[in-house]
Amino acid sequence: MGAESGLWQCAGLRWSAQGPALVWRHPVQEERLSALPPGRTLAFTTGERRRCVGVRRSGRHTPCPVGAEVPGGAVSAQCGQCARLDRSHSVAADTIADDPRPYDVYLAWFAPGLAKVGITAAEREGVRLLEQAALSYALLGRGPLMAARRAEAVLGAALAVPDRFPYAAKRAARVPLPPRERRAAELAALHERARGLTGLPESLTIRTYLPVHHDEAFHLEGIRPGHALVELAAGRTVAGRVTAVAGPDVYLDAADGRPLLVDARQLAGWPLAAAAPDAPTTARTTAIRIPDQAPATEPLF
């Protein structure tokens, strides 16, 4: 990881079929990954400044042209210029209309009464759902991008299922972990209603209901309640053992016994130096809010 001048910068967390891993970037050396299986020690001290991570597109990374500093507690690790560039060619931002790849339309389950509809490139094979911390999901159909977009809009309007909602609602609902049987039953009912709708594009191939559960990927079964959210700032240490990872959230048992949660979106951009596995955590922490209804101004994910 190195000192500030070494410029090993954490670029956040990346999911793949092999599991979650922290991403490291260096101006000279190649990008590296550090897997985060349960039981792994995660111990680091933040550097002096958090800087923009630039833009990653089609598997290639473009550094921030000015190395802009970004706020320590911000969810996004991009400066305004890089964020605008990212959104200028993004399916999520609806700024791509000519992508020839097939897209999947999915129904994702996060908590009772908390389901969403979305689309993802079929070639990603469900990784998008891991990134979003969906506890369970089912594919509804596959087709061209514009057909998938149309289906997403039809489902949202007809079933009152949103395409996004505040991330805090997802985080608060996963501990304790809702039973898999309940998730499967609610997804099945929603999938059946969706298949019966009129107005779905003819070019969308409807899929048979087949639920996918992320219990084994996230390891949330044994997570105890009461995790405190780490607030990252310059020169702060965090040390503990990984117990679970869901979406961008890394759950730790701290060296002093406290259950902690590190949001890897806020970890991105910091230069990190290795700390002793038994080092005391000096970063401030706050209780995880359990919203009745999260405000519309909260970051969406």
C-alpha positions, -999 to 999 in steps of 0.1 A, spaced: 0 0 0 28 24 7 33 59 20 15 90 6 42 95 -20 40 58 -31 5 65 -44 -10 31 -38 -46 43 -38 -76 23 -28 -101 24 -56 -130 8 -37 -145 -26 -38 -151 -48 -68 -174 -78 -70 -169 -108 -93 -180 -144 -94 -150 -151 -72 -163 -127 -45 -154 -92 -32 -120 -76 -34 -105 -42 -27 -89 -26 -58 -55 -9 -56 -40 15 -82 -6 29 -87 6 54 -114 33 30 -126 25 -5 -114 -5 -25 -126 -38 -26 -108 -41 -51 -80 -69 -68 -60 -71 -79 -24 -98 -105 -18 -120 -101 12 -131 -135 24 -146 -140 59 -118 -142 85 -93 -120 66 -77 -92 86 -83 -57 73 -60 -31 91 -50 2 76 -43 39 83 -55 66 59 -32 90 43 -33 128 43 -57 134 14 -84 116 -4 -82 121 -42 -105 114 -72 -103 79 -85 -109 89 -121 -131 70 -146 -132 33 -153 -149 23 -185 -149 -10 -204 -123 -24 -181 -99 5 -186 -90 32 -160 -84 68 -169 -68 88 -140 -83 121 -129 -64 147 -150 -59 171 -121 -57 146 -92 -85 165 -75 -91 162 -38 -125 149 -27 -143 152 7 -133 126 31 -168 115 40 -184 117 5 -200 86 -9 -186 93 -44 -149 92 -49 -150 112 -81 -146 149 -86 -173 168 -105 -154 166 -138 -148 129 -137 -183 122 -125 -198 141 -155 -175 122 -179 -186 89 -163 -223 98 -166 -219 110 -202 -216 73 -214 -235 53 -189 -264 29 -190 -272 37 -154 -275 74 -163 -295 66 -194 -269 82 -217 -264 52 -239 -290 42 -265 -269 22 -291 -253 -6 -270 -257 -38 -291 -253 -61 -261 -283 -81 -247 -296 -69 -214 -314 -87 -185 -344 -72 -167 -343 -83 -131 -364 -81 -99 -343 -76 -68 -354 -82 -32 -338 -63 -2 -364 -64 25 -402 -70 30 -418 -43 9 -384 -33 -5 -380 -46 -40 -368 -30 -72 -367 -35 -109 -335 -29 -129 -315 -39 -160 -279 -51 -164 -258 -63 -193 -263 -101 -196 -226 -107 -199 -221 -95 -163 -240 -126 -151 -255 -111 -120 -225 -92 -107 -246 -60 -107 -269 -76 -81 -239 -83 -59 -228 -47 -62 -263 -35 -52 -264 -58 -21 -296 -76 -33 -303 -104 -9 -322 -123 -36 -332 -117 -72 -348 -132 -103 -344 -124 -139 -377 -115 -158 -364 -113 -194 -336 -106 -218 -335 -85 -249 -320 -54 -266 -312 -24 -244 -342 -3 -255 -366 -32 -249 -351 -37 -215 -355 0 -207 -391 -1 -219 -398 -32 -197 -382 -14 -167 -406 15 -172 -437 -7 -176 -429 -27 -145 -422 4 -124 -455 20 -134 -477 -11 -133 -464 -27 -102 -453 4 -82 -418 -11 -80 -390 16 -81 -358 14 -100 -339 28 -70 -342 39 -34 -320 52 -6 -291 29 2 -297 33 40 -330 14 37 -311 -16 22 -284 -15 49 -309 -13 78 -330 -42 65 -303 -69 62 -296 -75 99 -311 -99 110 -311 -117 76 -347 -123 64 -355 -160 57 -347 -172 23 -381 -188 20 -398 -155 25 -376 -138 -1 -383 -165 -26 -421 -164 -21 -423 -126 -24 -401 -126 -55 -423 -154 -71 -455 -135 -65 -439 -103 -81 -425 -123 -110 -459 -138 -117 -475 -104 -117 -448 -90 -140 -452 -118 -165 -489 -112 -168 -486 -75 -177 -495 -62 -211 -472 -37 -227 -439 -56 -224 -418 -54 -256 -421 -83 -280 -384 -84 -283 -380 -92 -247 -376 -130 -241 -394 -138 -208 -375 -160 -184 -390 -188 -162 -389 -179 -125 -356 -190 -109 -346 -172 -77 -309 -165 -69 -299 -160 -33 -267 -143 -21 -265 -159 14 -233 -178 5 -218 -147 -12 -225 -122 15 -221 -144 47 -246 -123 66 -261 -152 86 -240 -147 117 -239 -109 117 -248 -95 151 -268 -62 153 -253 -30 165 -226 -23 139 -212 12 140 -205 30 107 -168 41 103 -163 77 95 -130 80 75 -107 110 78 -70 117 73 -46 98 96 -72 74 111 -67 37 117 -92 9 113 -83 -27 122 -105 -59 124 -114 -92 110 -138 -94 80 -171 -112 89 -192 -104 59 -194 -82 27 -227 -71 11 -225 -47 -18 -200 -20 -8 -203 -27 29 -175 -45 47 -185 -59 82 -157 -62 107 -151 -74 142 -127 -48 154 -96 -57 174 -113 -43 205 -144 -64 200 -167 -38 185 -187 -46 154 -179 -21 127 -190 -14 91 -168 2 65 -185 16 34 -160 9 6 -174 37 -15 -160 61 12 -128 41 14 -121 47 -23 -97 75 -30 -76 72 2 -40 62 2 -38 35 28 -8 23 49 -8 -11 65 -16 -11 103 -10 -38 129 -38 -64 130 -44 -56 167 -41 -18 163 -69 2 180 -94 17 157 -91 55 160 -116 65 133 -148 79 146 -180 58 143 -217 66 143 -247 44 148 -264 30 117 -296 49 112 -328 28 107 -351 51 88 -389 49 88 -387 66 54 -353 77 42 -352 112 29 -351 118 -9 -318 137 -5 -299 106 7 -275 91 -18 -292 65 -40 -275 32 -50 
